[in-house]
């Protein structure tokens, strides 16, 4: 910062001739005074306001400031520069989707105007996903409504359901796993996930889902008809790293979820058509995807306790058929009767996806 301005002399105005001065920021996390550095969060008084904006989350009173130099989105020149920047970015990269971080700290008034500009002037089909991290679905729903459904939001409440279920084991009522989720409130605008970079060990929102439950959680978000899933890279490929807590180095290993590739294959080949739920037991639940003209459908059954089973009638069009567990957790074959009825099983604390066995 030179004379309260970011001038970027090396760029020589190639990308933009906009000058970022104190009118473009609402706060900063430190100031330099004679004799040394004074740490803290300081408001920057400018002609657009001397207080934090009100169009943010009211967590802890006001969540406008997060870190670094906080941008003043009440300044119309800043808004126009942000529009020019995103146009340059999208023209340069050719992206057709954007993920926005930390939306609790950004003016919803600005976001609505900026995203409307993207949708109307740049790409009406641009997919925009935001992280508005709340453990209460009603608060995410309020934000989504305020944004006029212009963006999708991560379903943090569903993640916390998975986290709690993995900790409580058989004491968790699996039939209520979707209760209180954003998926339950606004499925079209909900993005479901099991883990992310913030929830893994030693991170800011640490709430790691235990390994035994991850196949169940991924089954729910990948194979349900309304869920729009996001897969965490380390859960697919594994990860290993060293992190530090209280000056102590800790070796972290994130094991890959062995069933995940097969679940992705099931989503691609079988998880189509109307869904019929059998969420009628606290420890064993199931759902059926009926399939469509091109995809045969599947029967999904999960348990967070002992070995479980469900009697399911698929209809006479599936009479005298043979089913196998695509995940290979169960090795028997299941045969339907003349009405297409059979008892489908699952191992303790596990998941099975039963698909029709076709003769070669």
C-alpha positions as CSV (number, residue, x, y, z in Angstrom):
1,X,0.0,0.0,0.0
2,X,1.6,3.3,-1.0
3,X,-0.1,6.5,0.2
4,X,-3.2,4.4,1.1
5,X,-3.3,3.1,-2.5
6,X,-2.6,-0.2,-4.2
7,X,-0.9,1.0,-7.4
8,X,0.7,-2.3,-8.7
9,X,3.3,-0.5,-10.8
10,X,4.6,-3.7,-12.3
11,X,1.3,-4.3,-14.0
12,X,1.4,-1.0,-15.8
13,X,-2.4,-0.9,-16.1
14,X,-2.5,-4.0,-18.4
15,X,-5.4,-5.7,-16.7
16,X,-7.0,-2.6,-15.1
17,X,-6.3,1.0,-14.4
18,X,-8.5,1.0,-11.3
19,X,-6.7,2.4,-8.2
20,X,-7.6,0.7,-4.9
21,X,-7.5,3.4,-2.2
22,X,-9.0,3.7,1.3
23,X,-12.4,4.4,-0.2
24,X,-12.4,0.8,-1.5
25,X,-12.0,-0.9,2.0
26,X,-14.1,-1.0,5.1
27,X,-11.5,-2.5,7.5
28,X,-8.0,-3.9,7.9
29,X,-6.4,-6.3,10.4
30,X,-3.4,-4.1,11.4
31,X,-2.1,-0.7,11.2
32,X,1.5,0.5,11.4
33,X,2.3,3.2,14.0
34,X,5.5,4.9,14.9
35,X,7.5,2.6,17.1
36,X,6.1,-0.6,15.7
37,X,3.0,-2.6,14.7
38,X,-0.3,-2.3,16.4
39,X,-2.4,-5.4,15.9
40,X,-6.2,-5.5,15.8
41,X,-9.2,-5.0,13.5
42,X,-9.7,-1.4,12.5
43,X,-12.6,0.3,10.7
44,X,-11.6,2.4,7.7
45,X,-13.8,5.5,7.6
46,X,-14.7,6.5,4.1
47,X,-17.5,8.4,2.3
48,X,-19.6,5.2,2.0
49,X,-19.9,4.5,5.7
50,X,-18.1,4.5,9.0
51,X,-19.7,1.3,10.3
52,X,-19.6,-2.3,9.1
53,X,-22.3,-3.1,6.5
54,X,-25.5,-4.6,7.8
55,X,-26.0,-6.8,4.8
56,X,-24.0,-9.7,6.2
57,X,-24.5,-12.5,8.7
58,X,-25.2,-11.1,12.2
59,X,-23.2,-13.9,13.9
60,X,-21.2,-12.4,16.8
61,X,-23.0,-9.2,16.1
62,X,-21.7,-8.4,12.7
63,X,-19.6,-10.7,10.4
64,X,-18.6,-8.1,7.8
65,X,-14.9,-8.4,8.6
66,X,-13.0,-11.7,8.2
67,X,-9.3,-11.1,7.4
68,X,-6.8,-8.9,5.5
69,X,-8.1,-5.8,3.8
70,X,-11.9,-6.0,3.8
71,X,-13.5,-4.7,0.5
72,X,-16.0,-1.9,0.7
73,X,-18.9,-3.2,-1.5
74,X,-21.0,-0.1,-0.8
75,X,-18.6,1.8,-3.1
76,X,-20.3,1.7,-6.6
77,X,-16.9,2.0,-8.3
78,X,-15.7,-1.2,-6.5
79,X,-18.8,-3.0,-7.7
80,X,-18.2,-2.0,-11.3
81,X,-14.5,-3.1,-11.0
82,X,-15.6,-6.4,-9.6
83,X,-18.0,-6.8,-12.7
84,X,-15.1,-6.0,-15.0
85,X,-12.8,-8.4,-13.2
86,X,-15.2,-11.4,-13.4
87,X,-15.9,-10.7,-17.0
88,X,-12.1,-10.8,-17.7
89,X,-11.7,-13.9,-15.5
90,X,-14.5,-15.8,-17.3
91,X,-13.5,-14.7,-20.7
92,X,-9.9,-15.7,-20.0
93,X,-10.5,-19.1,-18.2
94,X,-13.7,-20.1,-20.0
95,X,-15.1,-21.5,-16.7
96,X,-18.8,-22.3,-16.6
97,X,-19.1,-22.4,-12.8
98,X,-17.9,-20.5,-9.8
99,X,-17.5,-21.5,-6.1
100,X,-17.8,-18.5,-3.7
101,X,-16.2,-18.8,-0.2
102,X,-17.1,-17.3,3.2
103,X,-20.4,-15.7,2.1
104,X,-21.4,-14.8,5.7
105,X,-18.7,-12.1,5.5
106,X,-19.8,-10.6,2.1
107,X,-22.6,-8.1,1.5
108,X,-25.6,-10.0,0.2
109,X,-26.7,-6.8,-1.6
110,X,-23.5,-6.8,-3.6
111,X,-23.7,-10.6,-4.2
112,X,-27.2,-10.3,-5.6
113,X,-26.2,-7.5,-8.0
114,X,-22.9,-9.2,-9.0
115,X,-24.4,-12.6,-9.6
116,X,-27.4,-11.1,-11.5
117,X,-24.8,-9.4,-13.7
118,X,-23.0,-12.7,-14.3
119,X,-26.3,-14.5,-15.1
120,X,-27.7,-11.8,-17.4
121,X,-24.6,-10.4,-19.1
122,X,-22.0,-13.1,-19.1
123,X,-23.5,-16.6,-19.0
124,X,-27.1,-17.4,-18.0
125,X,-26.1,-21.1,-17.4
126,X,-23.2,-20.3,-15.1
127,X,-23.5,-22.5,-12.1
128,X,-22.7,-20.7,-8.9
129,X,-22.2,-22.4,-5.5
130,X,-21.6,-20.6,-2.2
131,X,-20.3,-21.5,1.2
132,X,-22.7,-20.0,3.7
133,X,-21.6,-22.1,6.7
134,X,-24.4,-22.5,9.2
135,X,-25.4,-25.5,11.2
136,X,-29.1,-24.5,11.0
137,X,-30.8,-25.1,7.7
138,X,-33.3,-22.3,8.4
139,X,-30.5,-19.7,8.3
140,X,-29.2,-21.0,5.0
141,X,-32.7,-21.0,3.7
142,X,-33.1,-17.4,4.7
143,X,-29.9,-16.4,2.9
144,X,-31.0,-18.4,-0.2
145,X,-34.3,-16.7,-0.3
146,X,-32.6,-13.3,0.1
147,X,-30.4,-14.2,-2.9
148,X,-33.6,-14.9,-4.9
149,X,-32.3,-18.5,-5.5
150,X,-29.5,-17.2,-7.7
151,X,-26.9,-19.6,-6.1
152,X,-26.7,-23.1,-4.6
153,X,-25.4,-23.6,-1.0
154,X,-23.4,-26.3,0.7
155,X,-25.5,-28.3,3.2
156,X,-23.5,-28.0,6.4
157,X,-26.4,-29.2,8.6
158,X,-26.4,-32.6,6.7
159,X,-22.6,-32.9,7.2
160,X,-23.2,-32.4,10.9
161,X,-25.9,-35.1,10.9
162,X,-23.3,-37.5,9.3
163,X,-20.7,-36.4,11.9
164,X,-23.1,-37.0,14.8
165,X,-24.4,-40.3,13.4
166,X,-20.8,-41.6,13.0
167,X,-20.1,-40.8,16.6
168,X,-23.3,-42.2,18.1
169,X,-23.3,-45.4,16.1
170,X,-26.4,-47.6,16.8
171,X,-27.8,-45.0,19.2
172,X,-28.4,-42.6,16.3
173,X,-31.8,-42.8,14.6
174,X,-30.8,-43.4,11.0
175,X,-34.4,-42.8,9.8
176,X,-33.9,-39.1,10.8
177,X,-30.6,-38.6,9.0
178,X,-32.0,-36.0,6.6
179,X,-34.0,-34.1,9.3
180,X,-32.9,-30.5,9.7
181,X,-30.8,-30.5,6.5
182,X,-30.8,-27.9,3.8
183,X,-31.5,-30.8,1.4
184,X,-34.8,-31.2,3.2
185,X,-35.6,-27.5,3.0
186,X,-34.6,-26.6,-0.6
187,X,-33.2,-29.7,-2.4
188,X,-32.8,-27.9,-5.8
189,X,-30.4,-25.4,-4.3
190,X,-28.6,-27.8,-1.8
191,X,-25.2,-29.3,-2.4
192,X,-24.5,-32.3,-0.2
193,X,-21.1,-33.3,1.1
194,X,-19.6,-35.7,3.6
195,X,-16.2,-33.9,4.3
196,X,-14.3,-30.9,3.1
197,X,-11.0,-29.1,3.7
198,X,-12.4,-27.3,6.8
199,X,-13.9,-30.3,8.5
200,X,-10.9,-32.6,8.3
201,X,-8.7,-33.0,11.4
202,X,-7.0,-30.0,12.9
203,X,-8.8,-27.6,10.6
204,X,-11.0,-24.6,11.5
205,X,-14.3,-26.5,11.5
206,X,-13.0,-29.9,12.5
207,X,-15.8,-32.4,12.5
208,X,-14.5,-35.5,10.7
209,X,-17.0,-38.2,9.9
210,X,-15.7,-41.5,11.2
211,X,-14.4,-43.9,8.5
212,X,-17.0,-46.7,9.2
213,X,-19.9,-44.3,8.4
214,X,-18.5,-42.6,5.3
215,X,-19.8,-45.4,2.9
216,X,-23.3,-44.8,4.3
217,X,-23.0,-41.0,4.1
218,X,-21.8,-41.2,0.5
219,X,-24.5,-43.7,-0.4
220,X,-27.1,-41.1,0.7
221,X,-25.7,-38.2,-1.2
222,X,-24.7,-40.1,-4.3
223,X,-27.7,-42.3,-4.9
224,X,-30.7,-40.3,-3.5
225,X,-32.8,-38.7,-6.2
226,X,-32.8,-35.1,-4.8
227,X,-29.2,-34.8,-3.5
228,X,-26.6,-32.9,-5.6
229,X,-23.3,-34.4,-4.3
230,X,-19.8,-33.1,-3.9
231,X,-17.1,-35.7,-3.4
232,X,-14.1,-34.8,-1.2
233,X,-10.8,-35.6,-3.0
234,X,-9.0,-37.4,-0.1
235,X,-12.1,-39.6,0.4
236,X,-11.6,-40.8,-3.2
237,X,-7.8,-41.0,-3.4
238,X,-6.6,-40.8,0.3
239,X,-4.3,-38.1,1.8
240,X,-1.5,-37.9,4.3
241,X,0.0,-34.8,5.8
242,X,1.7,-33.3,8.9
243,X,0.0,-30.5,10.8
244,X,0.8,-28.6,14.0
245,X,-1.3,-28.1,17.1
246,X,0.1,-26.3,20.2
247,X,3.7,-26.7,18.7
248,X,3.2,-30.4,18.3
249,X,3.5,-32.1,14.9
250,X,0.7,-34.5,14.2
251,X,0.7,-37.0,11.4
252,X,-2.8,-37.1,9.7
253,X,-3.9,-39.9,7.5
254,X,-7.2,-39.7,5.6
255,X,-8.0,-43.2,4.3
256,X,-9.8,-43.5,1.0
257,X,-13.3,-44.8,1.1
258,X,-13.0,-48.2,-0.5
259,X,-16.7,-48.3,-1.7
260,X,-16.6,-44.8,-3.2
261,X,-15.6,-45.8,-6.8
262,X,-18.3,-48.4,-6.9
263,X,-20.9,-45.9,-5.5
264,X,-19.9,-43.5,-8.3
265,X,-20.4,-46.3,-10.8
266,X,-23.8,-47.1,-9.3
267,X,-24.8,-43.4,-9.6
268,X,-23.8,-43.5,-13.3
269,X,-25.5,-46.8,-14.2
270,X,-28.4,-47.5,-11.8
271,X,-29.5,-44.6,-9.6
272,X,-32.3,-43.2,-11.8
273,X,-36.0,-42.9,-11.7
274,X,-38.6,-42.4,-8.9
275,X,-37.3,-43.0,-5.3
276,X,-39.4,-45.0,-2.8
277,X,-38.2,-44.7,0.8
278,X,-38.2,-47.3,3.5
279,X,-37.0,-45.1,6.4
280,X,-39.0,-47.0,8.9
281,X,-36.4,-48.3,11.4
282,X,-33.9,-46.5,13.6
283,X,-31.0,-48.7,12.6
284,X,-31.8,-50.0,9.1
285,X,-33.2,-47.9,6.2
286,X,-33.5,-48.4,2.5
287,X,-34.7,-46.8,-0.7
288,X,-35.5,-48.0,-4.2
289,X,-34.6,-46.2,-7.4
290,X,-37.1,-47.5,-9.9
291,X,-34.9,-46.8,-13.0
292,X,-36.0,-45.5,-16.4
293,X,-36.1,-46.7,-20.0
294,X,-32.3,-46.7,-20.2
295,X,-31.2,-47.6,-16.6
296,X,-32.5,-50.5,-14.6
297,X,-32.6,-49.0,-11.1
298,X,-31.3,-50.4,-7.7
299,X,-32.2,-51.2,-4.2
300,X,-30.2,-49.5,-1.5
301,X,-30.1,-50.7,2.1
302,X,-28.0,-49.3,5.0
303,X,-27.4,-50.3,8.6
304,X,-25.7,-48.4,11.5
305,X,-26.0,-51.4,13.9
306,X,-26.6,-55.1,13.4
307,X,-27.2,-57.0,10.2
308,X,-30.4,-55.7,8.7
309,X,-33.0,-56.6,6.1
310,X,-36.0,-55.1,4.3
311,X,-38.9,-56.9,2.6
312,X,-39.5,-55.0,-0.6
313,X,-42.0,-55.6,-3.4
314,X,-40.7,-54.3,-6.7
315,X,-43.7,-55.2,-8.8
316,X,-44.5,-58.0,-11.2
317,X,-42.3,-56.6,-13.9
318,X,-39.4,-57.7,-11.6
319,X,-40.8,-61.2,-10.9
320,X,-38.5,-64.2,-10.8
321,X,-35.4,-62.0,-11.0
322,X,-32.0,-62.4,-9.4
323,X,-30.2,-59.6,-7.6
324,X,-26.5,-59.2,-6.5
325,X,-24.8,-56.7,-4.3
326,X,-22.9,-54.3,-6.6
327,X,-20.6,-53.3,-3.7
328,X,-19.8,-57.0,-3.0
329,X,-20.3,-56.6,0.7
330,X,-22.9,-59.4,0.5
331,X,-22.1,-62.4,-1.6
332,X,-25.4,-64.3,-1.9
333,X,-27.9,-63.9,-4.7
334,X,-31.4,-62.8,-3.9
335,X,-34.4,-64.0,-5.9
336,X,-37.8,-62.3,-6.2
337,X,-41.0,-64.2,-6.2
338,X,-43.9,-64.1,-8.7
339,X,-44.9,-60.6,-7.4
340,X,-41.3,-59.2,-7.5
341,X,-41.0,-59.4,-3.7
342,X,-37.8,-60.4,-1.8
343,X,-36.0,-59.8,1.4
344,X,-32.8,-57.7,0.8
345,X,-30.0,-57.8,3.4
346,X,-27.1,-55.6,4.6
347,X,-24.1,-56.3,6.9
348,X,-23.7,-54.7,10.3
349,X,-22.6,-51.0,10.0
350,X,-22.6,-51.3,6.2
351,X,-24.4,-50.6,3.0
352,X,-25.4,-52.8,0.1
353,X,-26.7,-51.8,-3.4
354,X,-28.7,-54.6,-5.0
355,X,-28.9,-54.6,-8.8
356,X,-30.5,-57.1,-11.2
357,X,-28.2,-59.8,-12.4
358,X,-28.4,-60.2,-16.2
359,X,-27.6,-63.4,-18.0
360,X,-24.7,-63.1,-20.4
